[in-house]
């Protein structure tokens, strides 16, 4: 396959793609460092630490979050701009269809959170954090993608002058401090997690623009570029995900109506770049693969929302109440993101599969494959 076809296929969505390939990728010599009982104890030790310290570090408070939303609100997250990942939708007949509701299961709480900042009276510098659950039915179910999604979805109100790369990096470093602290916390409680085969997370994240990574590996598709850069830097924050790069492709497809990926920024060397968003990725020493922990960014304002919807031919979205609220400056400017709970727990507890820390559905072929490799998923 030629490099351009590889890159096009790489944008089609997450996941490995087939179980014959996954069979080769799952570890051959795996043994969990924690038994099932201690795994559950460690899960909640890590969850409690992260929620408490994330709120302290970013000045957030925990709030409730919906599992289902009204279709007409336009508040659900479509994850990508190409419409390939659609939410589960159902009809609530209610009152013999006199006052019905068409509802969707959330795919993420990205848009809901920004509206909620206003609803809960958050001032600039204040924010909220949620223990968010969602369903994404269009994922291929492999070792680190499931139909059931759990995230610490957070959002914080900001000032206009905080819509900058420097402020984004400040917040990302605060999150990284919490994650590295959680690793130390669970290892103090469960010393068996200190295993010489698995290095701890580095104290410092490396920040790189997607455009810089493409320069280093111009012929590689996105996932292979990430794998390559993680050999040099075991934890990176990739800036500017969604902007079309020099090879004609974005680093990854990103929806046009939440993160700002169009704003011009500059690298430390003064090169013009784009985007006020990005992802935290680490090298997972158990799976020996790239591992995404968090996606986040400064959110669109009225100007950049229109720019991004124009670029993606989605200006019809402006009919929705959520988008109108941004255009009319009725909801706060904000920064926000999602930290994958099960992904993070996989990393901290040295697990080979999401199913070891998350109770969800898996196909029989995957469960049987895992059992042969000493990977015991929760059922």
N, C-alpha and C positions, 0 to 999 in steps of 0.2 A: 504494500500500500504506500502511495506517495505521501510526503510530509503534510501537504495541505489536506488530504483526505483524513489523515490521522487527527489533525487539529479539529476538523469539522466534526468527526465522530466523538471527540473528546468533550465537545460542548453539549452532547445529547442528554447528559444527565449523570447523576452520581451512581456509584456502584460499579462492581467489577464486570458484570454483564452476563456471566454464565457460570454454572456450578462446576464444570470441568476445570475452568481456570481457577475458581476459588479453591478447589481441592488441592491444587499445586501451591497456592499462596498461604493457606493456613499453616501454622507452625507444625513441624514434624515431631518435636521433642518437648511438647508443652506439659507442664504440671502446675496447677494453680498454687500460689504461695499461701492462700487462705482457704480453709474449709468452708462449706456453705454457711454455717452459723456465723463464723467470724467475718465472712464476706458481708453478711447483712449488717453486722455491728459496724464494720468499717464504712459501709455505704452511708449510714446515717451520721457517723462521726464526721465524715468528709462533707456531707450535705449541710449539716448544722454549722460547721466551721465556715464554709464558703458563704452561706446566706448571711450569717452574722457579720463577717468581715467585709464582704462586698458592700453591704449597707453602710458600714462604718467608713470604708475607703472612699466611696463615691457619694456619700450623703444621700442614701436611698432609704425608703421604708417599704416593707413587704405589704403587698395588696393582693386582693383576689383578682382572678382573671377568668374570662369566659372560655368554655369549651366549645360553645356554639354561638354563631352570630347570624343576624338577619342578612339575607342575600342583598337586599336593597340598600344596605348601609355602605356597601363597597369597602368595608373595613377588613375583609379577609385578605390574607397574603397569598399571592399567586407565585411567589418564590422566584420565578424567572419571567422574562419578557415574552417568551415564545408560546405561552399558553399550554405547554406540554404537561404540566402538573396541576391537575384540577382538584378542587376540594370535593369531599363527600357532601352531597346535597340531599335534603329530604323535606317532605311537605308535612306540616303540622296542621291537620284539618281544623282543630279547635272550634268549638261551637258550631259543629256540623257544617264547616266550611263557610260560616258567616263571617268570621274574623280569623282567617287562616294566616299562617306564617310559613314562608319558605326560608329554611335555615340551612346553614352550612357548618360542618365541623371545621374549626380553625386549623390552618396549616402552620401558622405562627401568629404571635400577638403583636407584630411589628406596628401596624397602623393603630390598633386599639390602644396601645400604650401611650401614644402621643396625644390622642384625644383624652385619655385618662389623666394625663398631667394637669389639664385644665379642670377636669371633673373633680379631682381631689385637691385642687387649690395649690398645686406645687408652684413655688416661686423660683426665680432664676437661681441655679445652684442646688436645687432640691430635685429629688427624683423618686422613682418607684422601682421595685423589683418584684417579679412574680415567679411562682413555682408553676410554670406553664406546661400544659399537656396538649398535644396535638396529634393529628393523624395525617400522614402523607402516603396515600395509597399507591402512588405511581413510582415509588422507589423499587429498585431491585434489592432484594433482601440478602445481604451478605454479612460480613463480620462486623461492619461498622455503619450499616444503614438498616433501619427498621421502619415499619409502617407506623409504629408508635414513637412519638418524639417527646422528650422531656428536656426543658431548657430553663435556665435562669434568664428569663427575658426581662431586661431592665431599660429604663429610659430616664433621662435627666434634662430638665429645662436649662437652656443656655442663653447667653447674650449674643448679639450680632457679631461682636468682635471675637467671640470664641469659635466662630466657624472657620477654623484654621487647622493646618497640619500640626502645629506645635501643641494645640490643645488636644487634638485627637491622640497624639503620642502620650501626652500626660495621662489621659484616662486609660489608655491601653496599658501603660506601665503600672497603673494602680491595680488593674485586673490581674496582671501577671504576678504582682506581689502577693495577691490573695491566693492564686493557684499554687505558687511555690510554697507559700506558708501552709496550705492545706496538705501538701505532700509531706512536709516535715511533721505536721500534726498527726497524720495517720501512721507514720512510721514510728513515732514515739509510742503510740498506743499498740501498734502491731509490729514489733521489731523484725519479724520474719519478712516484711516487705523490703528491708534493706538487703538487697541481693546484688552481689558484685556483677552479675550479668546485665543488670539494668541500671544505667546511670540515672541519677536524679535530673530533673529539669534544670537548665542553666539559670543562674541568677538574673541574667540580662537577656532580653529579647533583641533580636536583630531586625531592624526596620529596612525594608527594601520595597521599591516601587515595582509593580508588575512590569512596567516598561524596562526597568533595569534587568530584571530576571530574563525577559525575552532577549535582551542584548547578549546575555551570557549564553543562552541556549536557544538560538533563533530557529533551529529546525525541530525542536522537540515540542510535542503537544503539552498542554498545561499541566496535567498530572505528572508527566515525566519531568517537566521543568521543576515542579515542586519537590519531587523525589531527589533530583540532582542538587538543588540548593540546600536541602536538609542534610545532605552529606557534609556540607561545609559548615552550616549553622544549624544546630539541632532544634532551635526554636526561632521562628521568624514571624513577623507581621508583614503581610503582603498588602501594600497600599494601592488603591486605585483599581478595584475590581468592578468591571462593567464597562469601562471606557474601551473603545476599539483601539487596539494596539497597531504597531507599524506593520504587522503581518496581515492585517485585515480582520482579525478576530479579537474579541475581548478575552481577558484572562479567563473569565468565566461569565456566563450569562447572569445578569443581576437585574431584578425588577427596577422599573423606572420611577417608581413613586414612593420609595422610602429612603434608601441611602443616596447621598450625593456623590456620583461618580464622574460628573462633568466639570466641576470647578477646577480652574487652573491652579496648580501649586508649583513648587520648585524643590528640586532635590538639594541636598547640602552643597552640591557643586554648582548650583545655580541653573540646572537644566529644567526647562519647562515640562511639567508632568500634569497629570489630571487625577482628580478624585480625593475625597475626604472620607474614605471608608477603607475597610480591609478585613482580612482574616488572620487569626492566630493559628499557625500550624506547627506541629512538633514531629520529631521522629519517634515513632513508637518502637522501642527495642524488643517488645514481645512479638508483635506482628511483623516487625522489620519493614514497616511501610509508613508512608506519609499519613498524618492523622490530624484532622481539623478539629479544633476545640471551640472556636468562637468566630462569629461573623458579626461585624458591627460597623457603625459609621455615624458621622454627622448627617442629619436628615436634610432632605430637600427643603428649600424655601420656595416662595412663590415663583421666583425667576427660574431657578434650576429645575423645578418640577415641570414647568412648561418646556424648557429646553430638552429635558430627557424624554418627555412624552412625545415631543416632536421628532426626536431622533429615532424613536421606536414605533412611530406611527400609531400612537395610542392616545391621541388628544381627546377621544371620546370619553376617556376616564374622568375628564373634568366635570362630567354631569353628576358624579357621586358626591354625597355630602362631605366625605372625608377630604376629597381633593379640593372642593370648594372652600372648605375651612382653611386650607393652606393658602390658596390663592387670595383669599380675603383677610389673611392675617388674623384668623380667629382662634388659632391654637398656637402654643408656644413653639419657638425654635427649639430644637432638641438634638441630643446625641443619644444613641441607644444601640442595643445589640442583644444577641442571644449567646449564652454559653451552654453548650451541650452537656447536660448532666451525665448521661450514660457514657458519652465519649470521654468526659473528664474522669469519671470513675474508672473506666477501662485503664486510663493512663496511670492514675494514682495507685490503683490496686493491682497493677501488672496483669491485666486480664487479656485474653486473646480474642474475646468475642463479646459484643454488646449484650447478648443473651445471658451472660454470667452476672450482669448487674441490673438487668431490666427484664421485667415480666411482660412478654408480648407474644405474638404469633410468629412462627417460623415454619417453612415448608418441611415436610417429612425428609426430603433429600438432604436438607441442610442439617437437621437434627441428627440424622444417622451419620453424616460426615463428621460432625463435631464429636459425637460419642466415640467414633473410632480414633480420634485424635486426642482423647482425654479432655475434651472441652465439654463441660456439663452446663447446658443452658437451663434457665429457670422455666418451669412449665406450671 
